[in-house]
Amino acid sequence: MDDRVSAELAKEVLELLPRLVGADAPRIAGDIHRALAASARTGGTEELRRALHADLRVRSWVEARLCPPYEQSRLPVGSGYQSLAGGMMPATSATRFICKNPACASPDTWTRGFMGEPVPRCSGCTRPLSRET
């Protein structure tokens, strides 16, 4: 990502922050404004790149903005449902389930392999795993 693209993305995401990050928008906007000012002074974009990648929601937006939907469906995904070869549908993330029992000694995490697959129980406390939020 070059200097010009970083600055354009930063200015574009500033307008979207309330919808992307909600109550965290003022804090993240302040970080981005400081990084924009620093990059204008020094000509470097490292601080701006860090500001755009510090929050997962902003980083995801930046990555989606940089990578067109056609290429997103071609990206390797660790766990997920992939579109068929030659299809134009983007990949969908697989649903993850976790043990939300705070008293569980060894909470499990499980990723659904296909729709309709039954959700297992936690091996540590035997409670059903819950959808990760």
C-alpha positions as CSV (number, residue, x, y, z in Angstrom):
1,M,0.0,0.0,0.0
2,D,1.7,3.3,-1.1
3,D,1.5,6.7,0.5
4,R,-1.3,8.0,-1.7
5,V,-3.5,4.9,-1.3
6,S,-3.0,4.9,2.5
7,A,-4.1,8.5,2.8
8,E,-7.1,8.0,0.5
9,L,-8.3,5.0,2.5
10,A,-7.8,6.8,5.8
11,K,-9.9,9.7,4.6
12,E,-12.6,7.4,3.2
13,V,-12.8,5.3,6.4
14,L,-13.1,8.4,8.6
15,E,-16.6,9.0,7.2
16,L,-17.6,5.4,7.8
17,L,-16.3,5.0,11.4
18,P,-19.5,5.5,13.3
19,R,-21.1,2.6,11.3
20,L,-18.0,0.4,11.4
21,V,-17.0,0.8,15.0
22,G,-19.8,2.5,16.8
23,A,-18.8,4.1,20.1
24,D,-15.1,3.6,19.4
25,A,-15.3,6.0,16.4
26,P,-13.9,9.1,18.1
27,R,-10.9,7.3,19.5
28,I,-10.1,5.6,16.2
29,A,-10.7,8.8,14.3
30,G,-8.2,10.6,16.5
31,D,-5.6,7.9,15.9
32,I,-6.1,8.2,12.1
33,H,-6.0,12.0,12.2
34,R,-2.7,12.0,14.1
35,A,-1.3,9.4,11.7
36,L,-2.4,11.5,8.7
37,A,-0.7,14.6,10.2
38,A,2.5,12.6,10.9
39,S,2.6,11.1,7.4
40,A,2.2,14.6,5.9
41,R,5.1,15.9,8.0
42,T,7.5,13.0,7.6
43,G,6.3,11.5,4.3
44,G,6.3,8.0,5.9
45,T,3.1,5.9,6.1
46,E,4.1,3.4,8.8
47,E,2.1,5.2,11.5
48,L,-0.9,5.5,9.1
49,R,-0.7,1.8,8.3
50,R,-0.6,0.9,12.0
51,A,-3.6,3.2,12.6
52,L,-5.6,1.5,9.8
53,H,-4.7,-2.0,11.1
54,A,-5.1,-1.4,14.8
55,D,-8.8,-2.3,15.0
56,L,-10.0,-5.5,13.4
57,R,-13.2,-3.9,12.0
58,V,-11.2,-1.1,10.3
59,R,-8.6,-3.5,9.1
60,S,-11.3,-5.8,7.6
61,W,-12.8,-2.8,5.8
62,V,-9.4,-1.7,4.4
63,E,-8.6,-5.3,3.2
64,A,-12.0,-5.6,1.5
65,R,-11.6,-2.2,-0.1
66,L,-8.1,-3.1,-1.5
67,C,-9.2,-6.6,-2.7
68,P,-12.1,-6.7,-5.3
69,P,-14.9,-9.3,-4.5
70,Y,-13.8,-11.5,-7.4
71,E,-10.3,-11.9,-5.8
72,Q,-11.7,-12.3,-2.3
73,S,-13.4,-15.5,-3.4
74,R,-10.1,-16.8,-4.6
75,L,-8.2,-16.1,-1.3
76,P,-7.4,-19.1,0.8
77,V,-9.5,-19.3,3.9
78,G,-8.4,-21.3,6.9
79,S,-11.9,-22.6,7.7
80,G,-14.9,-21.7,5.8
81,Y,-17.3,-22.6,3.0
82,Q,-15.7,-22.1,-0.4
83,S,-17.5,-21.3,-3.6
84,L,-17.3,-23.8,-6.5
85,A,-14.4,-23.4,-8.9
86,G,-15.3,-20.7,-11.5
87,G,-18.1,-19.3,-9.3
88,M,-18.4,-15.6,-8.6
89,M,-19.7,-16.1,-5.1
90,P,-17.3,-14.9,-2.3
91,A,-16.3,-17.3,0.4
92,T,-18.3,-17.4,3.5
93,S,-16.8,-17.7,7.0
94,A,-17.6,-20.9,8.8
95,T,-19.5,-20.6,12.1
96,R,-17.4,-21.0,15.2
97,F,-18.7,-22.3,18.5
98,I,-17.1,-21.8,21.9
99,C,-17.7,-22.8,25.5
100,K,-19.1,-19.8,27.3
101,N,-19.1,-21.4,30.7
102,P,-16.8,-19.3,32.9
103,A,-16.3,-22.2,35.3
104,C,-15.1,-24.6,32.6
105,A,-11.5,-25.8,33.3
106,S,-10.7,-26.5,29.6
107,P,-13.2,-24.7,27.3
108,D,-13.5,-26.0,23.7
109,T,-13.6,-24.2,20.4
110,W,-15.2,-25.9,17.4
111,T,-15.7,-24.8,13.8
112,R,-18.7,-26.1,11.9
113,G,-17.6,-28.0,8.7
114,F,-20.9,-27.9,6.9
115,M,-24.4,-26.6,7.5
116,G,-26.6,-28.9,9.5
117,E,-23.6,-30.5,11.3
118,P,-24.6,-31.1,15.0
119,V,-22.9,-28.9,17.5
120,P,-20.9,-30.9,20.1
121,R,-20.8,-30.5,23.8
122,C,-17.7,-29.1,25.6
123,S,-15.3,-31.8,26.6
124,G,-14.4,-29.8,29.8
125,C,-17.9,-29.2,31.3
126,T,-20.3,-31.1,28.9
127,R,-22.4,-28.0,28.2
128,P,-23.4,-27.4,24.6
129,L,-21.0,-25.0,22.8
130,S,-22.5,-21.6,21.9
131,R,-22.1,-19.6,18.7
132,E,-19.1,-17.2,18.9
133,T,-20.1,-13.6,18.6
